[in-house]
Amino acid sequence: MSKTYIPDGYSPSLGLYETQKAIVLIKRIFEDVFSGALNLRRVSAPLFVSEESGLNDNLNGVERPVEFDVPATGENSQIVHSLAKWKRLALHTYGFEIGNGLITDMNAIRRDEELDNLHSVYVDQWDWEKVISESDRNLDYLKETVKKIVSAICDTQKTLMNIYPVLKYPIDRNVSFITSQELEDMYPSLTPKERENEYLKEHKTAFIMQIGKVLKSGQIHDGRAPDYDDWDLNGDIMIYNEVLGQAFEISSMGIRVSPESLSRQLKIRGKEEYASLPFHKMLLNGELPYTIGGGIGQSRLCMLFLNKAHIGEVQSSVWDKETLETCREAGVSLL
């Protein structure tokens, strides 16, 4: 069931083809600025991986991957949910050194995603991963990286607004850092999404940390797989979306698990059997580098920059009849 809504008085800032031109421009500018800020190099990435490899992102553990058999290999393959684990292995394979990283286009299908203004079954993002030293596995390094990402976003928006003066809502460069537990303490009676909305109304750009960690309430703020982010050293970059009037996640990222935190988190989630998979064996044996990484939503960023109310205005996907009717009645064109 769709949860799409169009804000009262909403009118697209750019027409249909102008939107397409602007999307191309955003992707070119942001990737250049972002790659320079974090010292990243472009690589190619898979659309699907072998089921037996353990490389696919299990997300919350309940989402079903799109699978198909490959007769030539005798194995099943899965379209990726994300490249969180593949990227770390790629850094090892390419022999990247400390301080260097990779960036790639990630295209995924998440068939069980609920459809609304922000969510589609098609996911497109810049996936990135960078080699760090063991001593960099700390909050200070995480926060400095977040600030660099936000600066790259703001620099890109500034250039775009000079080209398209009709665009508005400049993003606040000042990042407010808060843990998911601190957020629960502030708003104990609200749901996690409601807490984000309340906090982002005042702090327009924020990094909500420690996603996946069990809170005092016994709940978690949001799902996070146990085998890529370290739950003590991760978070979501959130920006207040003025068009929709709500908190808007741009990036899920973090310092990745060490062998020790992987073992601990697998035990917490009751997923110890993952330790026998090829990727996990390498990690537990200390064969993979320490890394930081994440994904930055391409369509999400385009939505934000172009003042769009629905993600279907900046990407081609499939939608339920209710969404199509809601957008048609509001004069909103979906790609």
For each residue, the residues with C-beta under 8 A, 3 or more apart:
1: 114 320 322
2: 115 116 319 320 322 323 326
3: 114 115 116 117
4: 115 116 117 310 322 323 326 327
5: 117 326
6: 10 309 310 326 327 330 332
7: 10 243 244 245 309
8:
9:
10: 6 7 243 309 330 332
11: 331
12: 15 19 307 308 309 313 332 333
13: 164 166 167 168 306 307 308
14: 18 19 22 164 166 167 306
15: 12 18 19
16: 19 20 333 335
17: 20 21
18: 14 15 21 22 164
19: 12 14 15 16 22 23 306 308 313 314
20: 16 17 23 24 335
21: 17 18 24 25
22: 14 18 19 25 26 160 164 302 305 306
23: 19 20 26 27 302 306 314
24: 20 21 27 28
25: 21 22 28 29 160 163
26: 22 23 29 30 156 160 301 302 305 306
27: 23 24 30 31 298 302
28: 24 25 31 32
29: 25 26 32 33 156 159 160
30: 26 27 33 34 126 152 153 156 301
31: 27 28 34 35 42 103 126
32: 28 29 35 36
33: 29 30 36 37 152 155 156
34: 30 31 37 38 40 103 126 128 149 152 156 296
35: 31 32 38 39 40 41 42 103
36: 32 33 39
37: 33 34 148 149 151 152
38: 34 35 101 128 130 145 148 149
39: 35 36 99 100 101 130
40: 34 35 100 101 102 103 128 130
41: 35 100 101 102 103
42: 31 35 102 103 104
43: 90 94 102 103 104
44: 104
45: 83 86 87 90 104 105 106 127
46: 49 80 83 86
47: 79 80 107
48: 68 77 78 79 80
49: 46 53 55 56 77 78 80 86
50: 53 55 73 75 76 77 78
51: 56 67 75 76 77 78
52: 75 76 277 278
53: 49 50 56 277 278 279
54: 85 274 277 278 279 280
55: 49 50 85 86 89 279
56: 49 51 53 65 78 80 81 85
57: 80 81 82 83 84 85 225 228
58: 61 63 81 225 227
59: 62 63 81 82 110 223 225
60: 63 223 225
61: 58 223 225 269 271
62: 59 112
63: 58 59 60 81 110 111 112 113
64: 111 112
65: 56 78 79 80 81 111
66: 78 79 109 111
67: 51 76 77 78 79
68: 48 76 77
69: 75 76 77
70: 73 74 75 76 77
71: 74
72:
73: 50 70 77
74: 70 71
75: 50 51 52 69 70
76: 50 51 52 67 68 69 70
77: 48 49 50 51 67 68 69 70 73
78: 48 49 50 51 56 65 66 67
79: 47 48 65 66 67 108 109
80: 46 47 48 49 56 57 65 83 86 106 108
81: 56 57 58 59 63 65 108 110 123
82: 57 59 106 108 123 125 127 295
83: 45 46 57 80 86 87 104 106 127 295
84: 57 87 88 127 225 228 229 293 295
85: 54 55 56 57 88 89 227 228 279
86: 45 46 49 55 80 83 89 90
87: 45 83 84 90 91 102 104 127 128 129 291 293
88: 84 85 91 92 129 228 256 283 288 289 291 293
89: 55 85 86 92 93 279 282 288
90: 43 45 86 87 93 94 102 129
91: 87 88 94 96 101 102 129 130 131 288 289 291
92: 88 89 95 96 282 287 288 289
93: 89 90
94: 43 90 91 102
95: 92
96: 91 92 100 101 102 131 289
97: 100 131
98: 131 132 133 289
99: 39 130 131 132
100: 39 40 41 96 97 130 131
101: 38 39 40 41 91 96 128 129 130 131 291 293
102: 40 41 42 43 87 90 91 94 96 128 129 130
103: 31 34 35 40 41 42 43 126 127 128
104: 42 43 44 45 83 87 126 127 128
105: 45 124 125 126 127 298
106: 45 80 82 83 123 124 125 126 127 295
107: 47 122 123 124
108: 79 80 81 82 122 123 124
109: 66 79 121 122 123
110: 59 63 81 113 121 123
111: 63 64 65 66 121
112: 62 63 64
113: 63 110 119 120 121 123
114: 1 3 119
115: 2 3 4 119 120 121 319 320 323
116: 2 3 4 119
117: 3 4 5 244 309 310 311
118: 248 249 300 303 311
119: 113 114 115 116 311
120: 113 115 123 299 311 312 315 317
121: 109 110 111 113 115 317 318
122: 107 108 109 315 316 317 318
123: 81 82 106 107 108 109 110 113 120 297
124: 105 106 107 108 297 298 299 315
125: 82 105 106 295 296 297 298 300
126: 30 31 34 103 104 105 106 295 296 298
127: 45 82 83 84 87 103 104 105 106 293 294 295
128: 34 38 40 87 101 102 103 104 293 294 295 296
129: 87 88 90 91 101 102 256 291 292 293
130: 38 39 40 91 99 100 101 102 291 292 293
131: 91 96 97 98 99 100 101 289 290 291
132: 98 99 136 137 141 255 289 290 291 292
133: 98 136 290
134: 137 258 290
135: 138
136: 132 133 141 255 290 292
137: 132 134 141 230 233 255 258 290
138: 135 141 142 233
139: 142 143 209 233
140: 143 144
141: 132 136 137 138 144 145 255 292
142: 138 139 145 146 209 233 234 235 254 255 292
143: 139 140 146 147 175 177 207
144: 140 141 147 148
145: 38 141 142 148 149 253 292
146: 142 143 149 150 175 177 207 235 237 253
147: 143 144 150 151 175
148: 37 38 144 145 151 152
149: 34 37 38 145 146 152 153 237 251 253 296
150: 146 147 153 154 171 173 175 205 237
151: 37 147 148 154 155 173
152: 30 33 34 37 148 149 155 156
153: 30 149 150 156 157 171 239 250 301
154: 150 151 157 158 170 171 173
155: 33 151 152 158 159
156: 26 29 30 33 34 152 153 159 160 305
157: 153 154 160 161 170 171 305
158: 154 155 161 162 170
159: 29 155 156 162 163
160: 22 25 26 29 156 157 163 164 167 305
161: 157 158 164 165 167 168 170
162: 158 159 165
163: 25 159 160
164: 13 14 18 22 160 161 167
165: 161 162
166: 13 14
167: 13 14 160 161 164 305 306 307
168: 13 161 242 307
169: 242 243 304 307
170: 154 157 158 161
171: 150 153 154 157 204 205 239 304
172: 204 205 239
173: 150 151 154 205
174: 205
175: 143 146 147 150 205 206 207 237
176: 199 203 205 206 207
177: 143 146 206 207 209
178: 182 183 199 203 206 207 208 209
179: 182 183 208 209 210
180: 183 184 192 208 209 210 211 213 215 220 221 222
181: 184 185 210 213 215 216
182: 178 179 185 186
183: 178 179 180 186 187 192 195 196 199 208 221
184: 180 181 187 188 195 215 216 217 221
185: 181 182 188 216
186: 182 183 195 198 199
187: 183 184 190 194 195 198 199
188: 184 185 217
189:
190: 187 194 195 198
191: 194 195
192: 180 183 195 196 219 221 222
193: 196 197 247
194: 187 190 191 197 198
195: 183 184 186 187 190 191 192 198 199 221
196: 183 192 193 199 200 208 238 247
197: 193 194 200 201 246 247
198: 186 187 190 194 195 201 202
199: 176 178 183 186 187 195 196 202 203 206 208 247
200: 196 197 203 204 206 238 239 240 246 247 248
201: 197 198 240
202: 198 199
203: 176 178 199 200 206
204: 171 172 200 239 240
205: 150 171 172 173 174 175 176 237 238 239 240
206: 175 176 177 178 199 200 203 237 238 247
207: 143 146 175 176 177 178 235 236 237 238
208: 178 179 180 183 196 199 211 221 235 236 238
209: 139 142 177 178 179 180 234 235
210: 179 180 181 213 221 231 232 234 235
211: 180 208 220 221 222 224 229 231 234 235 236 252 254
212: 220 221 222 223 224 225 226 229 231 234 265
213: 180 181 210 220 221 231 232
214: 218 219 220 268
215: 180 181 184 218 219 220 221
216: 181 184 185
217: 184 188
218: 214 215
219: 192 214 215
220: 180 211 212 213 214 215 223 224
221: 180 183 184 192 195 208 210 211 212 213 215
222: 180 192 211 212 236
223: 59 60 61 212 220
224: 211 212 220 229 231 234 252
225: 57 58 59 60 61 84 212 228 229
226: 212 231 257 262 265 266 268 269 271 274
227: 58 85 257 262 265 266 271 274 280 283
228: 57 84 85 88 225 254 256 257
229: 84 211 212 224 225 233 234 253 254 255 256 257
230: 137 233 234 254 255 256 257 258 261 265
231: 210 211 212 213 224 226 234 261 265
232: 210 213 261
233: 137 138 139 142 229 230 254 255
234: 142 209 210 211 212 224 229 230 231 252 253 254 255
235: 142 146 207 208 209 210 211 253 254
236: 207 208 211 222 249 251 252 253
237: 146 149 150 175 205 206 207 249 250 251 253
238: 196 200 205 206 207 208 247 248 249 250
239: 153 171 172 200 204 205 247 248 250 304
240: 200 201 204 205 246 247 248
241: 244 245 246 247 248 303 304
242: 168 169 245 307
243: 7 10 169 307 308 309
244: 7 117 241 248 309
245: 7 241 242
246: 197 200 240 241
247: 193 196 197 199 200 206 238 239 240 241
248: 118 200 238 239 240 241 244 300 303 304
249: 118 236 237 238 252 297 300
250: 153 237 238 239 296 297 300 301 304
251: 149 236 237 294 295 296 297
252: 211 224 234 236 249 294 295
253: 145 146 149 229 234 235 236 237 292 293 294 295
254: 142 211 228 229 230 233 234 235 292 293 294
255: 132 136 137 141 142 229 230 233 234 290 291 292
256: 88 129 228 229 230 290 291 292 293
257: 226 227 228 229 230 261 262 265 283
258: 134 137 230 261 262 290
259: 262 263 283 284 285 286
260: 263 264
261: 230 231 232 257 258 264 265
262: 226 227 257 258 259 265 266 280 283 284
263: 259 260 266 267 275 284
264: 260 261 267 268
265: 212 226 227 230 231 257 261 262 268 269
266: 226 227 262 263 269 271 272 274 275
267: 263 264 270 272
268: 214 226 264 265
269: 61 226 265 266
270: 267
271: 61 226 227 266 274
272: 266 267 275
273: 276
274: 54 226 227 266 271 277 280
275: 263 266 272 280 281 284
276: 273 280 281
277: 52 53 54 274 280 281
278: 52 53 54 281 282
279: 53 54 55 85 89 282 283
280: 54 227 262 274 275 276 277 283 284
281: 275 276 277 278 284 285
282: 89 92 278 279 285 287 288
283: 88 227 257 259 262 279 280 286 287 288
284: 259 262 263 275 280 281
285: 259 281 282
286: 259 283
287: 92 282 283
288: 88 89 91 92 282 283 291
289: 88 91 92 96 98 131 132
290: 131 132 133 134 136 137 255 256 258
291: 87 88 91 101 129 130 131 132 255 256 288
292: 129 130 132 136 141 142 145 253 254 255 256
293: 84 87 88 101 127 128 129 130 253 254 256
294: 127 128 251 252 253 254
295: 82 83 84 106 125 126 127 128 251 252 253
296: 34 125 126 128 149 250 251 300 301
297: 123 124 125 249 250 251 300 301
298: 27 105 124 125 126 301 302 315
299: 120 124 302 303 311 314 315
300: 118 125 248 249 250 296 297 303 304 311
301: 26 30 153 250 296 297 298 304 305
302: 22 23 26 27 298 299 305 306 308 314 315
303: 118 241 248 299 300 306 308 310 311 313 314
304: 169 171 239 241 248 250 300 301 307
305: 22 26 156 157 160 167 301 302
306: 13 14 19 22 23 26 167 302 303 313 314
307: 12 13 167 168 169 242 243 304
308: 12 13 19 243 302 303 311 313 314
309: 6 7 10 12 117 243 244 313 332
310: 4 6 117 303 313 327 332 334
311: 117 118 119 120 299 300 303 308 314 315 317
312: 120 315 317 319 323 327 334 335
313: 12 19 303 306 308 309 310 332 333 334 335
314: 19 23 299 302 303 306 308 311 335
315: 120 122 124 298 299 302 311 312 335
316: 122 335
317: 120 121 122 311 312
318: 121 122
319: 2 115 312 323 324 327 334
320: 1 2 115 323 324
321: 324 325
322: 1 2 4 325 326
323: 2 4 115 312 319 320 326 327 334
324: 319 320 321 327 328 334
325: 321 322 328 329
326: 2 4 5 6 322 323 329 330
327: 4 6 310 312 319 323 324 330 332 333 334
328: 324 325 331 332
329: 325 326
330: 6 10 326 327
331: 11 328
332: 6 10 12 309 310 313 327 328
333: 12 16 313 327
334: 310 312 313 319 323 324 327
335: 16 20 312 313 314 315 316
